[in-house]
Amino acid sequence: MFPGTHAEATPDRLAVVMGNGDRLTYAELDQRSARLAQYWYSIGLRPDDHVAVLSENQIGFFEVLWAALRSGLQLTPLNWHFSAREIEHVIRDSGAKAIVVTAELAELGASALREVDTCSSRLIMGGAHPAFADYAAAVADQPATRLAEEPRGEFMLYSSGTTGQPKGVRRPLSGRDVRDPVIPFVVRLLDISDRSVTLVPAPLYHAAPIIFSTATHLAGGTLVCMERFDAEQSLALIERHRVTHSQWVPTHFHRLLRLPEEVRGRYDTGSLEVASHTAAPCPPHLKHQMIQWWGPVVYEYYGGTEGNGLTFCDSEQWLAHPGTVGSPVLGIVHICAEDGAEVPVGEKGVVYFETPNLPFRYHNDPEKTASVLHPQHPTWSTLGDIGHLDADGFLYLSDRATFMVVSGGVNIYPQETENVLLEHPQVHDAAVFGLPCDELGEQVVAVVELVKGVDPTPGLDRVLIDFVRERIAHYKAPRRVEFVAELPRTPTGKLMKRPLRDAYLAAAGK
């Protein structure tokens, strides 16, 4: 169901309520997104063209989102933690022909676009900047009516790249009309309806928050969106708006449980029906505490932006299978050895999802697309995780085939950080990996070999951390830098990262 159908039936129903009190009705969402859709059409954008948005969590994000989805466009929400260099790459790689930025992020957007000549439409929302045209003026004369044809658009989200550049996950357009009343999978799975009130506490450029937001609007519910996560404020919003559905990562749970007992007891969370979490492994003790506090409303699912499969479990299933990430609800799970052969129940291997057709490809990177496919079964694909199935068909994750770090629910590919460290004139070699962290799940650690003749002077670790933070998103920078005389490499030059990481885990007693 397109939000426009809800605007016709219940125009005054709230589509969005921000944490600061800003509000948007379904009628307003329909009309504002229609004006932008008409503007984009007037400048020549057509289905499967690409647009981007650089916005913090705010009301305007949703009119941009729905303008794209009702125009058959591919939309990339840009990660505002990225550096200008990373954003420039995403805009170039995606081929975005139009971008909308907010006033708060205008300088970042202008820096990213300085050398880009392919993105011709550049609008700023809520302010002014010489690099952008005024959004309000651009759409003011456009009709607030539907385009003659409204094919469904798609998201093309970018994640950090294993080879140093963010990668776009592209899915083909369905060809369906945006008004076609097909019920999305996540709506059915979590029983989202027009009576649902959904809390989204995370940045909207991430897959889970944007999917939950879109699903809520398709069902006709009300979305409560936080500008930035604050543990106590999230509890206050649950009580104030009688939130029924919510989407979290384990770091949110950790910070909620860190609140003093009297603060946690101050708010009524009894309206919650679904508190789902994903994006990172949740420590069992943390999940036990959340179920004890909120009751059996905690749900977990495992999947990726790629949409190649999904596992799911409710509280009762998890308590009966502690540590599981659920059983398959989309796709068939296969556990395979390195040679591709399936392994017996209980044995660890690479986790593959089997789907009838590969539902995605990595944009402009056929080699990466090929690298995640099973060697004998082209409809089986992997997110790079290691795990096993139990006798009841529940999946457990134990490691990753790559050294991807999951910190605060965000994926970080170490090679990207290593590549930046190697740009520093005093760094000869670098190894980056994740080590356990109570709050974030994992923290980024760098082990550095300096060039010959350079000593690890006091403060050099901070210099290297700042060097990385100046070039890529801050969360990808190491929180800790260790120096060694020589990093272990094989005779062929391959970095022996796993035994190196194992040694640090052992030293930490993990």
N, C-alpha and C positions, 0 to 999 in steps of 0.2 A: 504494500500500500504506500503510495507516494504521499508525502506530507500535504500536498495540495488537496487530496481527497479529505483529509481531516480538517483542512481549512474550510472546505465547503460545508462539512457537517457540524463542526464545532470550532468556529473561527476564533473565539476568545480563549480557547484552552491554551494553557502555557506549554510551549514547545521547549523553552530553555529558561532556567533560572540560574544566574551566576551566583557565586558565593558572596559577591558584593551587593547583590540585590537587583542587578540589571535583569530585565525580563523581555522575552520575545514570544508573542502568541503565534499560533499556527497561521493565522491570516497574514501577519507581518512576515513570517518566514517565507510563505508562499510568494507574496508580492515582491519582497526584496530580492529573493533568489531569481525570480522571473525577470526582473529588470536587468540584473547582471547577465543572465542567460541571453537576453535580447541584445545587450551591448556586445557581448562576445560574438554573437551571430552576425551583428551588423558590421563587424570589422573582419569577417571572413572565416572565423573558426567553425570547424565542422566536426562531426563525430570522429573519434579516435585521435583528434588533435590533443596536444598536451598543454596543461596549465599548472601553475604552481601557486602556493599561498605560503607566506611567511608571517605567521601570526602567533602571538601568545594565546592562552586560553581566554577567549572573549566572545561576545555575542556575534560580532561580524564574521568570525570563522565559519559559522553555520550557514550564513547566506552564501558565502563563497562555495562551501562544500556542496550545497544543494543546487546552486547554479550549474556546477560542473556535472553533477550526477543526473540532472534533468536535461542535459544537452548532449549526452553521449561522449563526454570528454574524459580523458585520462587526467586525474588530479594527483599531484604530489604535494602533500603538506611538508614543508621544509623544517628540518630539525633546527630550532633556533639556538641549540647548544653548539651546532657546527660552527667552524670558523668560516670566514668569508671565502677562503680557498676551497673548502669542502662544498659550500653552497654553490659556488661558481661551477664546480665540477658537475653537481647534480643538475643544474639548469642546462648546462651544455649537453650532458649525456642524455637527458630526457627529451631534449628538443623543445622545451617549453616555449610556446609562442606568446604567452601572457602570464603575468604575475600580479598578485595583490599582496601588498605588505602593509603592516600597521605602523603607525607613527613611532611606536616604541622601538621597533626593529628596523626602521628606515635606513639608518646609517649602515647597519650590517648588510642590508639588502643592496644598498648603493655600492658598497665596496665590492660585493660579489658580482655585481652586474657591470662594473666599470669597463671590462674588456670584452663583454658579451654583446654580439650584434644580432643574435637570432631571436631574442625575446623583445618583440616590438611594442607590445602593450604593457605598460608599467603603471599601476595605480596604487595610490596610497590612501589608506582608510584612517580617518580620525586625526588628521594633521596635515602638515605640508612639508615637502622636501623638494629641492630643485631637480632631483633625479626622477621624480615621479609626477604623474598627472593626478588631479584630485578625483578620488573615487566617486564622491557624492555628485560632483558635476557631470562625470561621465555617464552615470546611470539615470540622472534626473529626468531626461527627456525620453527615456525608454518606456514602452508600455509595460504595465505590471500584469501582462497576460502571457499565456503559454505560447511557446513556439509551436508552429504547425506540426512538427514532429519532435517527439521527446524520447529518443532511445536512451536506455540506461547507460550511464557512464561507469567508470571504475576508478579505484585507487591504484596508483603505482607508488608504493612505499619503498624508501631506500633504507638499507641497513649498511653498517660498516662493511667494507670489503675485505676478503681474506688476502687480497694482493695489494692492499693499500688504498683503494678507492671505494667509496660507497657504491653499492650495487642496487639497481632497481628490480623489483619483483613485478613483472608485467603479466596480467591476465587478459585474455581476449574478451572483447565485449560480447554480451549475451545476445544482442539483437532484439531483446524484449523492450516493449514500451515501459517507461518509468511508472506508468499508472497501472500496469499489469499487477493484479492483486496476488502475486506469488508470495507466500510466507517464507521469509528467510530462515535458514537453518538455525541460527542462534536464537531467533525469536521462539521457535518451537522448543528448542532444547531447554531454555531457561524460563519458559512460560511468561514471556514479556507481552503485555497487553496495553490497551488504552487506559487502564487504571494504574499502570506501573509508574513509579517514580524512581528514576535511576540516578545514582550518584557516581560521577566520574571524577576521581581525585588526581588523575595523572595527565601529563601533556598530551594534547590531541594529535600530535604528529605520530604517536605510537599506534601500532595496529589494534591492540585490544581496546583502548579508549575510543578510537574512531569507529570501530565496528560496533561497540556497545551503544554509542551515541546514535549512529545511523539506524541500528535495529530498534531503538526506542522510538525514534521518529517514524519509522515505517509502521510500527504498531500503534502509534498515536498517543504514546505516553509522554511524561514530562521528564526532561533531563535536568538534573542539578549538577552544574559544572563548577569545580573549584579553579580559581586562577592559579593557585599553587597549593601544594599539599601542606596542611597543618593538621596535626593529629587531633587536637581538641576541637578545632573548627569542624572537622569532618563529623565528629560525634554530634556537635550542635546542629549541623545541617540535617543529619539523619533524624534527629528529634523534631526539628522545626518543620521539615517538609514531609515527614512520615515516609521516609525513603523505604522502598520495597526491594530494589535491586541495586547491586553495587559491584564494582570491578576494582580489584586490588592486585598488588604484588607483595611478596613476603616482607619486603622492607617496610611497607606501610603497616603490616601487622606488628612488626618489631617495634615501630615507633608508637603505635597505639598502646601496646602492652607496657611500654616504658613510662606511660603517664601514671602519676600517683593514683592509688586506689580510689581516693576520694574524688578525683577528677573523673575517672572512668565511671564511677557510680552516680555521677551527677546527671548523666544523660540517659534518656529512654531510647534504647535501640530495638525495642520490641516489634517495631513495624517491619524489620528486615525479614524478607523471605528468601533472598538469595544474596550471598556474599561470595562471589566467585573470584578465584585468583589464578594467575598464570605467570609466564615470562621467566620464572626462575624456580629452582627447587626450594620447597618450603621445609625448613627443619621440622622434624616430627614433633619436638617438644613445643614449638611455636604453634603448630596447627592444633595440637591437643588443647592448648590454652585458649585459642580463639573459639574452638567448638564449645569448650566449657563456659566461656563468657557469653557468646551469642547464641548458643544452641546449635542444633543440627541444620544450620542454614549455610554452612561453608561448603562450597563446591570448588572442584579443581578441574582444570583441563590442560592438555598439552597439545601443542601444535605450533605452527609457524606462520609468518606472513605469507609464505608460499601457498597456504591453503591446501596442501597435499594430503592431509589427514588430520584426525583429531581423536584424542582419548578423553574420557570424562568420568568423574566419580562424584557421588554425593558424600555427605558426612558419614552415613552409616556404612557405605562401601569402604570408605577410607579407614574407618576404625576397625573394620574386619580385615583389611589388607593394609596395615600401616606402612606408609612410605610410597604407596602406589601413586601414579599419576592418572590412573583410571583404565578403563577398557575401551576398545575402539567403538566410536559412534560414527565415524566417517573414515572410510578406507579400511583395508585389512593390514594388520601389523605382521611383519616378518622380521625375525632376528637372524642375522646372517654373519658368517665368518668373513674374514678378509677376502677369501676367494669367491665369495658369493653364495656358498652353500648354506642352507638353513641349519641352525643348530637346535638341539633338543630343548624342551621346556626346562626352564631354570638356568640354562647356560647363557652367558653374556655374549653379545655380539652387536653389530651395527643395526640400528633400528630403521627399517624401511616401511613406508606406507605404500600399499598397492591401491591404485585408483584406475578406473577404466581408461582415462586419458590424462596425460600430464596437464594439470590445470594452470601451469605458470611457465614462464621462462625468465632467466635473468637477462635484463635488457642490455643489448649490445655485448653480451658475453656468452657466446655459445659454448665455449670451453668450460665455463663454470656450470652451465646448465648440464652439460654432458657428465661433469664430474660427480654430480649427486645422483645419477641414475645407476641402477643395479647393472652389473656387467652382463647378465643374461636376460633380464626382464626390464624392458624400457618403460613399463608403466609403474615400476617401483622406484620411489625416490626417497632420499634421506635428508634429514636436517643436520646430520653429523653427530648424532648422539649414540652412546653405547648404553644398552640396557638388556633386560630379560623379561620374559613372560612367566607368570606362575601357572599352576594347573587350572586356575579359574579364568585365565585369559587376561589378567590384569598386568599392566606394564609397569616396570620399575626402571628408572634411569640411574646409572651409576657413574658415568663419565662422558666425555666428549671425544669423538674421533679427532677433532681439531683441538686447538688450545684456546678456543673462544672462551672469554671470561664473561660471566653473567654477574654484573654488579648493580645492585638496586633494581633488578629486573630489566636492565639494558644490556644488549649484546655488544661486546667489545672484542674485535679481532686483533690479537697481539701484533701481527705483522705490520699493521698500520702504525702502531706506536713505535715498533722497532725501526721502521723506515724513517720516521722523523728523528729518533735518537741518533741514527747513523748520519744524519745531516750535520750534527754538531761536530766541529773540528777536533774536539778532544776525545771523541768516542770512536774506538776501533771496531767494537762488536757489541751486540746487545741481545739479550733474551728477555722476553716479556711473557708473563703468565699470571694466572690468578691464584691467590691463596685465600683460605677461609677467613671470613670476617663476620662476626655475629650480626652486625646491623645490615650490611649490604649483601650478605651471602658470600661474595668474593671481593677482594680488592686487587687492583692492578699493581704488580711488583715488577721492577726492572732490575736485571743483573747485568752490569756493564763492565766491559773490558776497555780500558782507556788506551789511547795510542802510546806507543813506546816513548818513554821519557816524561810522561805526565803522571803526577801523583794525585791520589784522591784527597785533595785538600778539604778542610772543613767548609761546609756550605756548597760544595760542588754538586751534591745530590739535589739541593734546592734549585741550583742554576739549571740543571738538566730538566727538572720537573717544570720549571717556568718556561724553558725553551719549547717543550712539547705543548704546553698550554697555549702558547702564543700561535701555534700552527694548526692545531686540530682541537676538537671539542674538549673542554676541560675534563670531562668524565673519563676520557680515554688516556689521560696522563697518569703516570705511575703515582701512587701515594707513597711509595717507598722505593728507594734506589740503593742497591748493594753493589759494591765494587769487588771484582776478582781479578787475579793476575792473568787468567786465561780462561775463556769459555770452552767447554768441551765440544769438539767437533769430530766427526768421523774422518777417515783418510780422504774421503771424497768431498769433504767440506760441509756435510750436513750437520746442522746444530743439534746436539743431543739434549733436547729440552726436557723430555720426560724424566730421565734420571736426575736432571738438575732440579726440576720442580719437586720430585720425590724426596730429594735430600732436604729441601727446605721444609717440606711437610713433616718429615721425620724429626727435624730439629725443633719444630713447633709442637711435636707430640701428637700430630694428626694421623 
